Amino acid sequence: MIDGLLQAVPTLGPLTWILVGVAAYSLAAFWLDKQGYVPDSISVSGPITTIHTKRGRAFLNWLAGPKRFWRAWTNVGLGATLVVMIGMFVLLLRQGRMILENPPAPSPINEPANVLVIPGVNEFLPLSVAPEIVIGLLVGLVVHEGGHGLLCRVGDIDIDSMGLVTLAVIPIGAFVEPEEASQRAADRGARARMFAAGVTNNYLVTIVAFALLLGPIVGSIAVAPGAAIGGAQPGSAADAAGIDGGDRIVMAGDREIANDSELDAYLAGSSETEVTVTLGDGTETTVERSLLVTRVAGGSPFDREGAAGLDVNDTITAVNGTEVRTERGFREAVGNRTSVAIATADGNTTTGPMGVLVRATSPDLPGVGGEPGDHPLNDSAGLPSRAPFTLLSIDGQVTHTAADVTAALDGRDPGDEVDVVAVVDGERRSATVTLVEDYRENESGGYLGIAPLSDGEYSGVGTSSLGVDYYPASGFLSLLNGNGGVGVVGGGSVLGLVLVVLLLPFIGAVGGGSYNFAGFVAANRSFYEITGPLEPLGGGVFLLANLLFWTGWINLNLAFFNCIPGYPLDGGRILRACVEAVVARLPVEDKHTMTRAITTSVGLAMLASLLLILFGPELLN
């Protein structure tokens, strides 16, 4: 019985442990409150604890001395807040409408656990950076609510108390309680500046944090030499050899490996069935190579249907009866054939056309023509302009890859005719095609009107004799440098850089690759090294980078979230002040009711949009 309980304990997830802890905290806090041990300045309501204090008001009075400066500062912030408010209103409404009209497939972001901003529970917020996240949150809350308190005194609004709100022991909010009568007596400008002060300070912290991060800190971080391994695919040669995520391959055989491309080039050219690889920590391991299917593109003639075809993680053992274990062996076994039989380790053999998987480009592209069917392939061969097909040869030259297509068309001019052989929907077709002028910039020569769907893959089938996923270490560092990368454009545009910063922790879930970036953590730290004047700090640079990253990220999100024009957020309070100013000039008898109707309608629309964005993909699919 006891053994069974002990075995069950490790299976409890982080969320379960947190719920148990919150329940225990709530019971303990309730008992202490009932026994009179909790001071009057602390209010307990279940797991929510509110800590009130009157201390700090003298400091705020002193800090509010240069009132003209603080008014000018928050006037700038108020203008920025109004712009962001309008943008958030339009963005949330538009996104909510799009989800209603065409609900997207649920993604990991929509998982209930990932809605909670709790490190270790939210899969995008690793537990290893929980201290940096908590510090960033505390900084954001202090400067936000401190800004409200400061502008209260600048506007001669009295403060009842200030404080912190926690969920158990986790800080989730802070507050400043203006004295009600004093707040009502203040003019609308003073109130609007007071409401905008918190967001303004969050912007300032974001700018300072990312200026330090993107400047001296990231400038001292470089990508370490070697192929960065994000993970080994199940059943692959790397998996069998014990190579896993976080490893860095610095040598293969007798060749030094500087990056992923060099490792791929070595594997493509080597016919050795065993290769000794050296990892970044000096460990050597021997890999027994086997050819794993890593990708089967949609539309590939080898795409599995039922029991036939190939699937990801299949191991190819032979081509046309010739044993293959490497990329080079596969190429040599295929030779110049346009049809091959591929055998896999599970005993299946699949026969199909061998060529390059392509799609005919849109007929309305420049240089091709705008009329339906006005396309060299459509006119000459009746080939589809959208569905993928397999191009086997051009003028007798076999085309297995995109590079083969380029070589076959080299030296051809617009107006030249070429004989094309392709397989469409399982049917072999031949046609003579007249080349057109290439519409692409800096390109010349005859244009066939096709776009290869993969580079280096035979008939849309990707293979690897090692079977690893590469971690985009250089891509993430480029993003932090503001140079773009990992499928997201961020360089050259402040708005693009802001978007990248917001997306980095879950960039893989929104189409930016297979990996997310939560800072320099255990899973990726071995892919980077410290250089330059900060090198003596060693791993401390990574710690400082994480602290600045999460401080900036959290403050930016706090600012944007509080700009949503819905009560009781700052945006909702600013909206109320603006609506009151407008309604006051209208010939309306009950101005208060009209103001409340407008602000409530906007707030409800924002709430509905937020709920749709968070839960719509799950509920509507």
VEXDREN-2710 file (C-alpha; in Angstrom, 1 decimal):
% VEXDREN-2710
k/r/px/py/pz
1/MET/0.0/0.0/0.0
2/ILE/2.7/2.4/1.0
3/ASP/4.9/1.4/-1.9
4/GLY/2.0/2.1/-4.2
5/LEU/1.5/5.6/-2.8
6/LEU/5.2/6.4/-3.1
7/GLN/5.1/5.3/-6.7
8/ALA/2.1/7.5/-7.4
9/VAL/3.6/10.7/-5.9
10/PRO/6.1/11.4/-8.7
11/THR/3.3/11.2/-11.3
12/LEU/1.7/14.3/-9.9
13/GLY/2.2/17.3/-12.2
14/PRO/3.3/20.8/-11.3
15/LEU/-0.3/22.1/-11.4
16/THR/-1.4/19.5/-9.0
17/TRP/1.3/20.4/-6.5
18/ILE/0.5/24.1/-6.8
19/LEU/-3.2/23.4/-6.2
20/VAL/-2.3/21.3/-3.1
21/GLY/-0.1/24.2/-1.9
22/VAL/-2.7/26.8/-2.5
23/ALA/-5.3/24.7/-0.6
24/ALA/-2.9/24.2/2.3
25/TYR/-2.1/27.9/2.3
26/SER/-5.8/28.9/2.3
27/LEU/-6.6/26.6/5.3
28/ALA/-3.6/27.8/7.3
29/ALA/-4.4/31.5/6.5
30/PHE/-8.0/31.0/7.5
31/TRP/-7.0/29.3/10.8
32/LEU/-4.5/32.1/11.6
33/ASP/-7.0/34.8/10.8
34/LYS/-9.7/33.2/13.0
35/GLN/-7.1/32.9/15.9
36/GLY/-6.4/36.6/15.6
37/TYR/-2.7/36.2/14.5
38/VAL/-3.2/38.1/11.2
39/PRO/-2.6/41.9/11.5
40/ASP/-5.3/44.3/10.5
41/SER/-3.2/45.5/7.6
42/ILE/-3.5/42.0/6.0
43/SER/-6.8/40.8/4.5
44/VAL/-7.2/37.1/3.8
45/SER/-9.9/35.8/1.4
46/GLY/-9.2/32.1/0.6
47/PRO/-5.9/32.0/-1.3
48/ILE/-5.9/35.7/-2.0
49/THR/-4.0/37.9/0.4
50/THR/-4.1/41.7/0.4
51/ILE/-1.4/43.6/2.2
52/HIS/-2.2/47.2/3.0
53/THR/0.3/49.9/4.2
54/LYS/0.3/53.6/4.7
55/ARG/4.1/53.8/4.7
56/GLY/5.8/55.4/1.7
57/ARG/3.4/58.4/1.4
58/ALA/6.0/60.8/2.7
59/PHE/8.5/59.5/0.2
60/LEU/5.9/60.0/-2.6
61/ASN/5.3/63.5/-1.4
62/TRP/9.0/64.2/-1.7
63/LEU/9.3/62.5/-5.0
64/ALA/6.4/64.5/-6.4
65/GLY/8.2/67.8/-5.9
66/PRO/9.0/68.6/-9.5
67/LYS/5.3/68.5/-10.5
68/ARG/5.9/70.2/-13.9
69/PHE/8.3/67.5/-15.0
70/TRP/6.0/64.7/-13.9
71/ARG/3.0/66.2/-15.7
72/ALA/5.1/66.6/-18.9
73/TRP/6.3/63.0/-18.6
74/THR/2.9/61.5/-18.1
75/ASN/1.4/63.7/-20.8
76/VAL/3.8/61.9/-23.2
77/GLY/2.7/58.5/-21.7
78/LEU/-1.0/59.4/-21.9
79/GLY/-0.6/60.1/-25.6
80/ALA/1.1/56.8/-26.2
81/THR/-1.5/55.0/-24.0
82/LEU/-4.4/56.4/-26.0
83/VAL/-2.8/55.2/-29.3
84/VAL/-2.2/51.7/-27.8
85/MET/-5.7/51.7/-26.4
86/ILE/-7.3/52.3/-29.8
87/GLY/-5.0/49.8/-31.3
88/MET/-5.9/47.2/-28.7
89/PHE/-9.6/47.8/-29.2
90/VAL/-9.4/47.4/-32.9
91/LEU/-7.0/44.4/-32.7
92/LEU/-9.1/42.5/-30.1
93/LEU/-12.4/43.1/-31.9
94/ARG/-10.9/42.0/-35.2
95/GLN/-9.2/38.9/-33.8
96/GLY/-12.4/37.9/-32.0
97/ARG/-14.5/38.3/-35.1
98/MET/-12.0/36.2/-37.1
99/ILE/-12.1/33.4/-34.6
100/LEU/-16.0/33.5/-34.7
101/GLU/-16.0/33.4/-38.5
102/ASN/-13.2/30.9/-39.0
103/PRO/-12.2/29.2/-35.8
104/PRO/-8.5/28.2/-36.0
105/ALA/-7.3/24.8/-34.8
106/PRO/-6.5/24.8/-31.1
107/SER/-2.8/25.2/-30.3
108/PRO/-0.8/24.6/-27.2
109/ILE/-1.4/28.3/-26.3
110/ASN/-5.1/27.5/-25.7
111/GLU/-4.4/24.8/-23.2
112/PRO/-5.9/25.6/-19.8
113/ALA/-2.6/25.2/-18.1
114/ASN/-1.0/27.6/-20.5
115/VAL/-3.5/30.3/-19.8
116/LEU/-2.1/30.4/-16.2
117/VAL/1.0/32.6/-16.0
118/ILE/2.7/30.2/-13.6
119/PRO/6.3/29.0/-14.3
120/GLY/6.5/25.2/-14.4
121/VAL/2.7/24.9/-15.1
122/ASN/2.7/27.0/-18.2
123/GLU/4.8/25.0/-20.7
124/PHE/6.2/28.2/-22.2
125/LEU/7.4/29.5/-18.8
126/PRO/10.0/27.0/-17.5
127/LEU/10.5/26.6/-13.8
128/SER/14.2/27.3/-14.1
129/VAL/13.6/31.0/-14.8
130/ALA/10.9/31.4/-12.1
131/PRO/13.1/33.7/-10.0
132/GLU/13.7/36.0/-13.0
133/ILE/10.0/36.0/-13.9
134/VAL/9.0/36.8/-10.3
135/ILE/11.6/39.6/-10.0
136/GLY/10.4/41.0/-13.4
137/LEU/6.8/40.9/-12.1
138/LEU/7.6/42.6/-8.9
139/VAL/9.5/45.3/-10.7
140/GLY/6.5/45.8/-13.0
141/LEU/4.0/46.0/-10.2
142/VAL/6.1/48.4/-8.1
143/VAL/6.8/50.9/-10.9
144/HIS/3.2/50.6/-12.2
145/GLU/1.4/51.2/-8.9
146/GLY/4.2/53.6/-7.8
147/GLY/3.4/55.7/-10.8
148/HIS/-0.2/55.9/-9.9
149/GLY/0.7/56.9/-6.3
150/LEU/3.2/59.5/-7.5
151/LEU/0.8/61.1/-9.9
152/CYS/-1.9/61.1/-7.2
153/ARG/0.3/63.4/-5.2
154/VAL/1.3/65.5/-8.3
155/GLY/-2.4/66.0/-8.9
156/ASP/-3.1/66.7/-5.2
157/ILE/-5.1/63.5/-4.8
158/ASP/-4.8/62.0/-1.3
159/ILE/-3.8/58.3/-0.9
160/ASP/-5.7/56.1/1.6
161/SER/-3.2/53.1/1.3
162/MET/-1.0/51.1/-0.9
163/GLY/-0.3/47.4/-1.1
164/LEU/0.3/44.1/-2.7
165/VAL/-2.0/41.3/-3.7
166/THR/-0.8/37.7/-3.6
167/LEU/-2.1/34.3/-4.6
168/ALA/-0.8/32.3/-1.7
169/VAL/2.8/33.6/-1.7
170/ILE/2.9/34.5/-5.4
171/PRO/2.5/38.2/-6.1
172/ILE/-0.2/38.8/-8.7
173/GLY/-0.9/42.5/-8.3
174/ALA/-0.4/45.7/-6.5
175/PHE/-2.6/48.7/-5.8
176/VAL/-2.8/52.3/-4.8
177/GLU/-6.1/53.4/-3.2
178/PRO/-6.7/57.1/-3.8
179/GLU/-9.0/58.9/-1.3
180/GLU/-12.4/58.9/-3.0
181/ALA/-13.5/62.4/-2.3
182/SER/-10.1/63.8/-3.3
183/GLN/-10.1/61.9/-6.5
184/ARG/-13.6/63.2/-7.5
185/ALA/-12.5/66.8/-6.7
186/ALA/-9.5/66.5/-9.1
187/ASP/-9.8/67.7/-12.7
188/ARG/-10.1/65.1/-15.5
189/GLY/-6.5/65.8/-16.7
190/ALA/-5.0/65.0/-13.4
191/ARG/-7.1/61.8/-13.2
192/ALA/-6.2/60.7/-16.7
193/ARG/-2.5/61.3/-16.1
194/MET/-2.7/59.4/-12.8
195/PHE/-4.3/56.4/-14.6
196/ALA/-1.7/56.5/-17.4
197/ALA/1.3/56.8/-15.1
198/GLY/1.5/53.1/-14.4
199/VAL/1.6/52.1/-18.1
200/THR/4.1/54.9/-18.8
201/ASN/6.5/53.6/-16.2
202/ASN/6.1/50.1/-17.6
203/TYR/7.1/51.4/-21.0
204/LEU/10.2/53.1/-19.5
205/VAL/11.3/49.9/-17.7
206/THR/10.8/47.9/-21.0
207/ILE/12.9/50.4/-22.9
208/VAL/15.7/50.4/-20.3
209/ALA/15.7/46.6/-19.9
210/PHE/15.8/45.8/-23.6
211/ALA/18.3/48.6/-24.3
212/LEU/20.7/46.9/-21.9
213/LEU/19.8/43.4/-23.1
214/LEU/20.1/44.1/-26.8
215/GLY/23.2/46.2/-26.3
216/PRO/26.1/45.1/-24.0
217/ILE/24.5/41.8/-22.8
218/VAL/23.6/40.2/-26.1
219/GLY/26.6/41.7/-27.7
220/SER/28.7/39.6/-25.3
221/ILE/26.9/36.3/-26.2
222/ALA/28.0/34.3/-29.3
223/VAL/26.9/31.0/-30.8
224/ALA/29.3/28.3/-29.8
225/PRO/30.8/26.3/-32.6
226/GLY/29.2/23.0/-33.5
227/ALA/25.8/21.6/-34.6
228/ALA/23.2/22.5/-31.9
229/ILE/21.0/19.5/-31.2
230/GLY/17.5/20.3/-30.2
231/GLY/16.5/16.6/-29.9
232/ALA/16.9/13.2/-31.4
233/GLN/14.0/11.6/-33.3
234/PRO/12.7/8.3/-31.9
235/GLY/14.2/5.3/-33.5
236/SER/17.0/7.3/-35.1
237/ALA/20.7/6.5/-35.1
238/ALA/21.3/9.5/-32.8
239/ASP/18.7/8.2/-30.4
240/ALA/20.4/4.8/-30.3
241/ALA/23.8/6.5/-29.7
242/GLY/22.5/8.5/-26.7
243/ILE/22.7/11.9/-28.5
244/ASP/19.9/14.2/-27.2
245/GLY/18.7/17.7/-26.9
246/GLY/21.2/20.1/-25.5
247/ASP/24.2/18.3/-27.0
248/ARG/26.5/20.0/-29.5
249/ILE/28.3/18.0/-32.1
250/VAL/31.7/19.7/-32.7
251/MET/33.4/16.9/-34.7
252/ALA/32.2/14.1/-37.0
253/GLY/34.8/11.5/-38.1
254/ASP/38.0/13.6/-38.7
255/ARG/36.1/16.8/-39.7
256/GLU/35.5/19.7/-37.3
257/ILE/31.9/20.8/-37.4
258/ALA/31.2/24.6/-37.1
259/ASN/27.4/24.5/-37.6
260/ASP/24.4/22.5/-38.7
261/SER/25.1/22.9/-42.4
262/GLU/28.6/21.5/-42.1
263/LEU/27.2/18.4/-40.3
264/ASP/24.6/17.9/-43.1
265/ALA/27.3/18.3/-45.7
266/TYR/29.5/15.7/-44.0
267/LEU/26.7/13.2/-43.7
268/ALA/25.6/13.8/-47.4
269/GLY/29.1/13.1/-48.7
270/SER/30.2/10.3/-46.4
271/SER/29.6/6.6/-47.2
272/GLU/30.8/5.3/-43.9
273/THR/28.1/3.4/-42.0
274/GLU/29.7/4.1/-38.7
275/VAL/30.8/7.6/-37.6
276/THR/32.4/8.8/-34.4
277/VAL/31.1/12.1/-33.2
278/THR/32.5/14.4/-30.5
279/LEU/30.2/16.5/-28.4
280/GLY/30.9/19.9/-26.9
281/ASP/31.8/18.5/-23.5
282/GLY/34.4/16.2/-25.1
283/THR/32.4/13.0/-25.0
284/GLU/32.9/10.7/-28.0
285/THR/30.3/8.3/-29.3
286/THR/30.0/6.0/-32.3
287/VAL/26.9/6.3/-34.4
288/GLU/25.6/3.3/-36.4
289/ARG/24.0/5.2/-39.3
290/SER/20.5/4.2/-40.5
291/LEU/18.4/6.1/-43.0
292/LEU/15.4/7.6/-41.2
293/VAL/12.5/9.2/-43.0
294/THR/12.2/12.7/-41.4
295/ARG/9.6/14.3/-43.6
296/VAL/7.0/13.3/-46.2
297/ALA/5.6/16.3/-47.9
298/GLY/1.9/16.6/-48.7
299/GLY/1.4/15.5/-52.3
300/SER/4.4/13.3/-52.4
301/PRO/3.8/10.1/-54.4
302/PHE/5.2/8.2/-51.4
303/ASP/2.8/9.8/-48.9
304/ARG/1.3/7.0/-46.9
305/GLU/-2.3/6.0/-47.7
306/GLY/-3.4/3.1/-45.6
307/ALA/-0.6/0.5/-45.5
308/ALA/1.2/1.8/-48.6
309/GLY/3.8/4.5/-48.8
310/LEU/6.3/6.0/-46.3
311/ASP/5.8/7.7/-43.0
312/VAL/7.9/9.9/-40.7
313/ASN/10.2/7.7/-38.5
314/ASP/10.2/4.8/-41.0
315/THR/13.7/3.4/-41.6
316/ILE/14.7/2.9/-45.2
317/THR/16.7/-0.3/-45.7
318/ALA/17.0/-0.8/-49.5
319/VAL/16.3/0.9/-52.8
320/ASN/15.7/-1.4/-55.7
321/GLY/17.2/-4.2/-53.7
322/THR/20.4/-2.3/-52.8
323/GLU/21.0/-1.9/-49.1
324/VAL/21.2/1.7/-48.1
325/ARG/22.1/3.2/-44.7
326/THR/23.4/6.7/-45.7
327/GLU/22.3/9.7/-47.8
328/ARG/25.0/9.0/-50.3
329/GLY/24.1/5.4/-50.5
330/PHE/20.5/6.4/-51.2
331/ARG/21.5/8.7/-54.0
332/GLU/23.7/6.1/-55.6
333/ALA/21.0/3.5/-55.4
334/VAL/18.5/5.8/-57.1
335/GLY/20.9/6.7/-59.8
336/ASN/19.1/8.1/-62.9
337/ARG/15.9/6.1/-62.3
338/THR/12.6/7.8/-62.5
339/SER/10.8/5.0/-60.6
340/VAL/12.1/3.1/-57.6
341/ALA/11.1/0.5/-55.1
342/ILE/11.8/1.5/-51.4
343/ALA/11.9/-1.1/-48.7
344/THR/11.6/-0.2/-45.0
345/ALA/12.6/-1.9/-41.8
346/ASP/8.9/-2.9/-41.1
347/GLY/9.0/-5.2/-44.2
348/ASN/7.0/-3.0/-46.5
349/THR/8.1/-2.1/-50.0
350/THR/6.7/0.9/-51.9
351/THR/7.2/1.6/-55.6
352/GLY/6.8/5.2/-56.9
353/PRO/8.1/7.9/-59.2
354/MET/11.3/9.5/-58.3
355/GLY/11.6/13.2/-59.1
356/VAL/11.3/16.7/-57.6
357/LEU/8.0/17.6/-55.9
358/VAL/6.8/21.0/-57.4
359/ARG/3.8/23.2/-57.7
360/ALA/3.0/25.3/-60.8
361/THR/3.2/29.0/-59.9
362/SER/0.0/31.2/-59.9
363/PRO/-1.1/32.1/-63.4
364/ASP/-1.5/35.8/-62.4
365/LEU/2.2/36.4/-61.5
366/PRO/4.0/39.1/-63.5
367/GLY/5.5/37.8/-66.7
368/VAL/3.3/34.8/-66.7
369/GLY/-0.1/36.4/-67.5
370/GLY/-3.3/37.2/-65.8
371/GLU/-5.9/35.2/-67.8
372/PRO/-7.1/31.8/-66.4
373/GLY/-4.9/29.1/-67.8
374/ASP/-2.3/31.5/-69.2
375/HIS/0.6/29.6/-67.8
376/PRO/3.3/27.6/-69.7
377/LEU/2.5/24.4/-68.0
378/ASN/-1.3/24.8/-68.0
379/ASP/-1.3/25.7/-71.7
380/SER/1.0/22.9/-72.8
381/ALA/0.5/20.1/-70.4
382/GLY/-2.7/20.8/-68.6
383/LEU/-0.8/20.5/-65.3
384/PRO/-2.5/21.9/-62.1
385/SER/-1.6/25.3/-60.8
386/ARG/-2.2/24.5/-57.1
387/ALA/-1.9/20.7/-56.4
388/PRO/1.7/19.4/-56.1
389/PHE/3.0/17.0/-58.8
390/THR/6.3/15.2/-59.4
391/LEU/8.6/16.5/-62.2
392/LEU/10.6/13.6/-63.5
393/SER/12.8/15.2/-66.3
394/ILE/13.4/18.2/-68.5
395/ASP/14.7/17.5/-72.0
396/GLY/15.8/14.0/-70.9
397/GLN/17.7/15.3/-67.9
398/VAL/16.5/13.6/-64.7
399/THR/15.3/16.0/-62.1
400/HIS/15.4/14.6/-58.6
401/THR/16.0/17.8/-56.7
402/ALA/15.6/21.6/-57.2
403/ALA/19.2/21.9/-58.1
404/ASP/18.6/19.4/-61.0
405/VAL/15.8/21.7/-62.3
406/THR/18.1/24.7/-62.2
407/ALA/20.9/22.8/-64.1
408/ALA/18.4/21.6/-66.7
409/LEU/17.2/25.1/-67.5
410/ASP/20.6/26.7/-67.4
411/GLY/21.3/28.7/-70.6
412/ARG/17.7/28.5/-71.8
413/ASP/15.9/31.7/-72.9
414/PRO/12.3/32.8/-73.1
415/GLY/10.6/31.2/-76.1
416/ASP/12.8/28.1/-76.0
417/GLU/10.9/24.8/-75.9
418/VAL/11.6/22.0/-73.5
419/ASP/10.2/18.5/-73.2
420/VAL/8.7/17.9/-69.7
421/VAL/7.8/14.6/-68.1
422/ALA/5.8/14.6/-64.9
423/VAL/3.5/12.4/-62.8
424/VAL/0.1/14.0/-61.9
425/ASP/-2.4/12.1/-59.7
426/GLY/-0.5/8.8/-60.5
427/GLU/-0.6/9.4/-64.3
428/ARG/2.6/9.9/-66.3
429/ARG/2.3/12.9/-68.7
430/SER/4.6/14.3/-71.3
431/ALA/4.5/17.7/-73.0
432/THR/6.5/20.3/-74.9
433/VAL/6.5/23.6/-72.9
434/THR/7.5/27.0/-74.2
435/LEU/9.5/28.9/-71.6
436/VAL/8.4/32.4/-70.6
437/GLU/10.3/35.4/-69.2
438/ASP/11.3/35.1/-65.5
439/TYR/9.2/37.5/-63.4
440/ARG/11.6/37.4/-60.4
441/GLU/14.0/40.2/-59.7
442/ASN/17.7/39.6/-60.6
443/GLU/16.7/36.5/-62.5
444/SER/17.1/36.0/-66.2
445/GLY/16.6/33.2/-68.7
446/GLY/13.6/31.0/-69.5
447/TYR/11.1/30.4/-66.8
448/LEU/9.2/27.1/-66.6
449/GLY/6.6/28.3/-64.1
450/ILE/7.2/25.9/-61.2
451/ALA/8.1/26.2/-57.5
452/PRO/9.9/23.3/-55.9
453/LEU/8.3/22.4/-52.6
454/SER/11.5/21.1/-51.0
455/ASP/15.2/21.5/-51.4
456/GLY/17.4/18.4/-51.5
457/GLU/14.4/16.0/-51.0
458/TYR/13.6/13.2/-53.5
459/SER/9.9/13.2/-54.4
460/GLY/9.2/15.2/-51.2
461/VAL/10.8/12.6/-48.9
462/GLY/13.3/13.9/-46.4
463/THR/15.9/11.5/-44.9
464/SER/18.7/11.6/-42.4
465/SER/21.2/9.0/-41.4
466/LEU/21.6/10.7/-38.0
467/GLY/18.0/11.7/-37.2
468/VAL/18.4/14.9/-35.1
469/ASP/16.5/18.2/-34.9
470/TYR/18.6/21.3/-35.0
471/TYR/18.1/24.0/-32.4
472/PRO/18.0/27.5/-34.1
473/ALA/20.6/29.0/-31.7
474/SER/21.9/31.6/-34.2
475/GLY/18.3/32.4/-35.2
476/PHE/17.2/33.2/-31.7
477/LEU/20.4/35.3/-31.1
478/SER/19.6/37.2/-34.3
479/LEU/16.1/37.9/-33.0
480/LEU/17.5/39.3/-29.8
481/ASN/19.9/41.4/-31.9
482/GLY/16.9/42.8/-33.8
483/ASN/18.0/41.2/-37.0
484/GLY/15.1/38.8/-37.6
485/GLY/15.3/35.0/-38.0
486/VAL/13.4/31.8/-37.2
487/GLY/10.7/32.6/-39.6
488/VAL/9.8/36.0/-38.0
489/VAL/10.7/39.4/-39.4
490/GLY/11.9/41.7/-36.7
491/GLY/14.9/43.6/-38.0
492/GLY/14.7/47.3/-39.0
493/SER/11.2/47.9/-37.5
494/VAL/10.5/48.9/-33.9
495/LEU/7.0/47.4/-34.3
496/GLY/8.5/44.2/-35.7
497/LEU/11.0/44.0/-32.8
498/VAL/8.2/44.5/-30.3
499/LEU/6.2/41.7/-32.0
500/VAL/9.2/39.4/-31.8
501/VAL/9.8/40.1/-28.1
502/LEU/6.2/39.3/-27.3
503/LEU/6.2/36.1/-29.4
504/LEU/9.6/34.7/-28.4
505/PRO/8.5/32.5/-25.4
506/PHE/5.9/30.7/-27.6
507/ILE/7.3/31.4/-31.1
508/GLY/7.2/27.8/-32.0
509/ALA/3.5/27.5/-31.3
510/VAL/2.7/30.4/-33.8
511/GLY/4.6/29.0/-36.8
512/GLY/8.1/30.2/-36.0
513/GLY/9.7/26.8/-35.9
514/SER/9.7/23.8/-33.6
515/TYR/11.3/25.6/-30.5
516/ASN/10.4/28.4/-28.2
517/PHE/12.8/30.8/-26.5
518/ALA/12.4/31.4/-22.7
519/GLY/15.9/32.8/-22.2
520/PHE/19.2/31.1/-21.8
521/VAL/18.2/28.1/-19.9
522/ALA/19.6/24.6/-19.3
523/ALA/18.1/23.3/-22.6
524/ASN/20.0/25.8/-24.8
525/ARG/22.8/27.3/-22.7
526/SER/25.4/24.9/-24.1
527/PHE/24.8/26.4/-27.5
528/TYR/26.1/29.8/-26.5
529/GLU/29.4/31.2/-25.1
530/ILE/30.4/34.5/-23.5
531/THR/32.9/36.7/-25.3
532/GLY/34.2/40.3/-25.1
533/PRO/34.6/42.4/-22.0
534/LEU/31.9/40.6/-20.0
535/GLU/33.7/37.2/-20.4
536/PRO/35.0/37.2/-16.8
537/LEU/31.4/37.1/-15.6
538/GLY/30.9/33.7/-17.2
539/GLY/27.4/32.3/-16.6
540/GLY/26.4/35.4/-14.7
541/VAL/25.9/37.0/-18.2
542/PHE/23.2/34.4/-18.9
543/LEU/21.5/35.1/-15.6
544/LEU/21.6/38.9/-16.2
545/ALA/20.2/38.3/-19.8
546/ASN/17.3/36.3/-18.5
547/LEU/16.5/38.9/-15.8
548/LEU/16.5/41.7/-18.3
549/PHE/14.6/39.7/-20.9
550/TRP/11.8/38.7/-18.5
551/THR/11.7/42.1/-16.8
552/GLY/11.2/43.8/-20.2
553/TRP/8.8/41.1/-21.5
554/ILE/6.6/41.3/-18.4
555/ASN/6.5/45.1/-18.2
556/LEU/5.6/45.3/-21.9
557/ASN/2.8/42.8/-21.4
558/LEU/1.6/44.6/-18.3
559/ALA/1.5/47.9/-20.2
560/PHE/-0.4/46.4/-23.2
561/PHE/-2.8/44.5/-21.0
562/ASN/-3.6/47.6/-18.9
563/CYS/-4.2/49.6/-22.1
564/ILE/-7.3/47.4/-22.9
565/PRO/-10.2/49.8/-22.6
566/GLY/-12.2/47.8/-20.1
567/TYR/-12.9/48.6/-16.5
568/PRO/-11.2/48.2/-14.0
569/LEU/-8.0/48.3/-16.1
570/ASP/-6.2/51.6/-16.6
571/GLY/-7.4/51.7/-20.2
572/GLY/-11.0/51.5/-19.0
573/ARG/-10.5/54.3/-16.4
574/ILE/-8.9/56.5/-19.1
575/LEU/-11.8/55.7/-21.4
576/ARG/-14.3/56.7/-18.8
577/ALA/-12.4/60.0/-18.3
578/CYS/-12.4/60.7/-22.1
579/VAL/-16.1/59.7/-22.5
580/GLU/-17.1/62.0/-19.6
581/ALA/-15.2/64.9/-21.2
582/VAL/-17.1/64.3/-24.5
583/VAL/-20.5/63.6/-23.0
584/ALA/-20.2/66.7/-20.8
585/ARG/-20.4/68.8/-24.0
586/LEU/-23.5/67.0/-25.4
587/PRO/-27.1/68.1/-24.9
588/VAL/-27.9/65.0/-22.9
589/GLU/-30.0/65.1/-19.7
590/ASP/-28.6/62.0/-18.0
591/LYS/-24.9/62.3/-18.7
592/HIS/-23.9/59.7/-16.1
593/THR/-26.1/57.0/-17.6
594/MET/-24.8/57.7/-21.1
595/THR/-21.2/57.5/-19.9
596/ARG/-21.8/54.3/-18.1
597/ALA/-23.6/52.7/-21.0
598/ILE/-20.7/53.5/-23.4
599/THR/-17.9/52.4/-21.1
600/THR/-19.8/49.2/-20.1
601/SER/-20.4/48.3/-23.8
602/VAL/-16.8/48.7/-24.7
603/GLY/-15.7/46.7/-21.6
604/LEU/-18.0/43.8/-22.4
605/ALA/-16.9/43.8/-26.0
606/MET/-13.2/43.6/-24.8
607/LEU/-14.0/40.8/-22.3
608/ALA/-15.9/38.8/-25.0
609/SER/-13.0/39.2/-27.4
610/LEU/-10.4/38.2/-24.8
611/LEU/-12.4/35.0/-24.0
612/LEU/-12.8/34.2/-27.6
613/ILE/-9.0/34.5/-28.2
614/LEU/-8.2/32.4/-25.2
615/PHE/-10.8/29.7/-25.4
616/GLY/-12.5/30.1/-28.8
617/PRO/-10.2/27.7/-30.7
618/GLU/-11.0/24.9/-28.1
619/LEU/-14.7/25.6/-27.8
620/LEU/-15.6/26.2/-31.5
621/ASN/-13.8/23.2/-33.0
END
